[in-house]
Amino acid sequence: MKKFRVALLANLKSNAPHIPGEPEDLWADLDSERTVNALVEAIRAGGYECEFLEGNYTLIDTVRKYHPDICFNICEGHFGDAREAQVPALLEMLRIPYTGSKVLTLALALDKPMTKRVLAYHDLPTPAFQVFERPDEPLSNDVAFPMFVKPSREGTGMGVSARSIVQNDEELREQIAYIHKRYQQPALVEQYIEGREVTVGLVGNLKGVVARRLPENLNAPRIQAGLRFLPPMEVDLQPFRESDVVYSNRLKVDLADQLNYICPADLDSEMVDELNWLTAAVFRITGAYDVSRVDFRLDMNDSNKPYILEINPLPGLSPGISDLVIEAEADGIGHTELVNSILETALKRYKMID
């Protein structure tokens, strides 16, 4: 087999720009040197050449100089409503293959309200919601207290804390104003689903003819061939109930190594099948490729009915602490194997290998 040259594209926290008055968690979703080095070594262990390139404005020169056969993309970007789509757009302009989802999917998935509109269009279960451009906008009749307030275009639990759960109009307006001021973007307000939070990861691509729609006959065989679902994971928040009743940025970043990750989550086979089907459905209608993770809430007040919160087509790959890595390990897949599985899935999609 040809020894492909792979460029690992990422955004290091240490290389992030700094602006006056920026939120302290502004770059929480960027990667550490430890993660980047682990990914480079994993790709090299798979028999490939690999070098790290910073995914900023220098990339247009460095990627052409390195001349990779394919890029392993985990760039989160720095600025803009569709920042996760900027590097893939550049690579497509240069006609360089890359792992993971393409421009439209990455732009869509970062915009949580737009993703929810697509889910609702396809009749997939997602909490009722309203987007607030201003704190004083009238409240829709579609949502009722308690509600959950978060930024429209952030990841890694940014802007999420115990205060995100609001019980009345005063708390709602206060939290919306906080999101606007701190993150300079609309606030997404969802019906709060009380219950367990579970995430399902997958690697692969759907086989056969796949369009951004679901079969008209939902009783037909569920199309998910070509996808490898990883065991569902749940985070035990019980030790942090007094400070963090939700999976916040503080837990995901500062206390990640102290959390108890339950994987596989204690779910019956029927629920796992349902979560896998919904994960495949979201993967399909958003046009995702190669790898993704879908987050759910199980409604304890409605027989644990699963509600889709969001899809992450750029899931973290930090050894030992990222959700997808933990799920893979529970399925007997080590970090090196997981990384190379994603890479080889993309190589097959581009017909660069059989």
N, C-alpha and C positions, 0 to 999 in steps of 0.2 A: 504494500500500500504506500502511496506517495506520502512523504513526510510534509504535511501541510504546515505553512507558516501562519500562526495565529497571533493576532493583536488583541490583548485584553484591554478593553476600553472601560474606564471607570472614572469616578470623581472622588479624589481623596479629600477628606476633611481638612488635612493640612494645606491643601492647595486652594481652598475655598476663598473667594473674595470676601472682603468685609466692608460693610456699609454702616454709617452712623445710625444708632438706635435700633439695630437689627435684633429680633427676638433671639434669646439664648439658644433656642432649639432650631434655629433656621436651617442649619446644616446637619440635622440629626439623621437624615436618611443617606448621607454620604458615607463612603467606606473608609476604613482604617488601613494603614500600611499592612497590618497583620492579615486582614482579609484579602487584600490585593496580592500579597506575596503567596498566600495559601492557594489562591486560584491559579497564579502563574505556575507554581510548582505542580499543582494537580494536572494542568494541561500538559506540561512537560512530561509528567509521569505517564500520560496517555500516549506518548510517542510523538508529540508534536513540538515544533519550535514555538516559542512564545515569549513575547515582551509586553510590558505594560506601557500604555500610552494614555496620558491624561485627556479626558474628554471635554476639552474646552476649545477656545478659538484657535489654539495652536495645532489642533488635530488635522486641519486641512493640509498642513505641511508635513507633520510627522507621520501620518498614515500613508501618504504618498511616498515618503522616503523609505519607510519600512516595507512597503509593498506586500501586505498580508494576502493570503489566499482567502481568509475569512476572519471576521472580528467576533470576539466573544464580548457582547455588549451588556454592561450593567450600569450604564451612565444614568444618573438621576437628573443631571442638568442643574443650572444655577438660577436662571431667571426666565420668566415668561409663563403664560398659562399652559403651554404645551411643551415645557422644557424637556420632558423625557423623550419627546419625539424629535428633538433637534439633531442629535447625533445620527440616528437612523436616516433622517432626511439627507444629511450630508453624505452618508455612505451610499444611499441610493443615487444621489447625483454623481458620485464617483464610480458607481457600478461595482461596489465592493460588497460581497455577501456578509451577513451578520446573523448571529443567533437571536432568537426571541421574536417577539411580535414587531409588526411594522408600524409605520408612522401613524396611520389613522387610529389603530387600536391603542397605542400608547397615549396619544392625545385624548382619546375618549376616556380611557380608564383613569387618567389623572383627574378628570373633571367628574367628580362623584355625582352631582345632580344630573349631568347628561347621561352618565352610565345608567342611573336609576330610571331615567325616561325610556331608555332602550329596553331595560328589563320589564318595565311596566307595559310597554308596547307589545312585548311577547308574552304577556300574562304570567311572568315569572314572579314568585313571591318576594317582595321587597317592602320594607316598612313605608307607610304613607309619609309624605315629606312636603316641605315647602322651602324655597330658597329666598333668603332675605338680602336685598341690596341695601336696605336701610333698616335701622332698628324699629322705626315707627310704622312699618308696613302693617296693614290689617292682617290678622291671623285667619287662615283658611279654615273652613269647617272640616277639611279632610283629616286634620290631625288634632289629637286631644292630649291633654296632660296625663301622665308625665311625658316629656319630650327629651330628645337628645340633640345637643347643638355642637357642631364641629365645623372646621374650615372646609370649603368646597374643594380645594385643590392641594391637599397635603397628605403625606403618608407617615408611617412609623409612629402613629398615635399622636402626632403633633396637634396641639390645641385641644387635646382630650384630657379630662380630669374628672374628679367627682362632681365638680361644678357644672359639667356638661349636661348632667341630668337635671332638668328644671321641672318644678312642680306647679308653677303659677306664672302669670303674665309678667310680674315684676322680675322674677329670676330669668325668664326668657329674654326680655329686652336687655337686661344687664349682660347676659352671656353673648347675645348677638353683637352688642356694642363692643365687647371685649375682642371678639373674633375680628371684627372690622378694623379696630385700631391696631391690634397686634400683628395681624397677617395680611391686612390690606386686600381683602377679597370677600366675596359674599359668604354668608353663613348658611350652611345646610342644617335644617331642622327636621328631624325624623321622629316619628312615633317611637317612643322608647319600648323596646322589646325586653321584658324582664326574663332572664333565663341564662342558660349556658352559652358561651361563645366558643365556636368550633371552627377550625380551618382545615381545608382539604387542598393538598397540592397534587400536581400531576406533571408528568413529562411525556412528550409525544406529540403526535398530530393526528387528527381525525382522518380516517381513510375514506376513499370514495369521493363522490361529489358532495362538497360541503359549501353551502351558501350561508349568508348571515341571517338565517331564519330557522325556525324549528319546523318539524314535520306538521302538516295540517292535522293529521290524525295522531293525537298525543297518546293513543292507545296502541300505536304501532310499536314494533321493536325499538328500543331506545338506542340511538346511534352513538356509540362511544368506542368503536373499534379503533385501535391505533394509539389509545391513551393508556398510560400506566398510572393508576391512581395510587397515591401514597396513603398510609393509614391516617385517619382523621386525628387531629391534635387538639387538646384543650389545655388551657393554662389554669392552674389552681391559684386563684386569687385570694383564697381564704386567709392566708397569713397576713395579707395586706388590706383586709377589709376596712380597717379604721382610716386608712389614708387613700387607698386606690380601689374603688369599687368597679373600675373599668380597666381595660388593658391599655394603660396610658403610655405616653412617650417615656415617662420616668421609669416605668417597669421595663419597657422594650429596650431601652438604651442603658440607663444607669444601673439597673438591678437585674439585667438579663441573666447573669450567671447565678443569681440567687433564687430564681423561679423554679417551681416544680411543674415541669411539662408532662402532661399525661398523654402518652401516645403509645399504642392506640387509645383514643378516648373510649370511655365505657359506654358504648352504644350497641344496640342490637343490630343484627345483620340487615334487617329491613330499613332501619334508619341510615345505615352506611350506604346501602344501595341508592336510597333517595338522595343523599348528599352527593354521591358520585354522579348521579344523573343530572342533578342541578348544576354541579361543577362543569360537566361536559356541555350542558346547554349554554351556560354563560360563556365558556371558552369558545363555543361555536358562534354565537350571535355577535360577539365582540370581535371576531376575526383573529383570535389569538393564535400564536404559534409556539411550539417547542416546549414551553414551560409556563406555568401559572400557579397561583394560589387563590382560592376563593374563600372568603370569610362569611360565616353564618352566625345568627342568633337563633336559639331554640326556645320558642315561646312557652314558658312554664305554665302560662294561663290558658293555653290552647293545645294541650296534648303534645307539647314539644314540637309544634309545627316549625319547620325551618324557614327562616327569612334570610334572603341574600343581602349582605351588607355591601360588599364590593368585590372586584377582582383585582388582583395584583399581578400584572404580566411581567413585572421585574422583581420577583421575590428575592429577598436577601439570601446570600450564600456564605455567610460567615460561619466558619467551622464551630460546631458545638452549641451555637446560640440562635441561629436563624431558624425560623419555623420549618421551612422546607427541608433544611439539613437534618433537623431532629426527626421529622417524619420519615425521611429516607433511611436514617439510621435504624428506626423502628422496623423498617422493612428489609433490613440486612444490607443496605446500600451505603457504603462509606462515602466520605466527602469527595475523594478523587473519582470514584465511579460515578457519582451523581453529576459532577461537573462535566466529565467526558461523555456521559449519556446525553446531556443537553447539547453539547457540541456536536456529537455524532447525529443526533436527531436533526439538527440544522443542516449538516453536511448531506444527509440523505434527502432532505427537502429540496436542496439546491441541485440534487443529482450529482454531487461531487464524489459520493461513495454509494455502493449498493446497499 
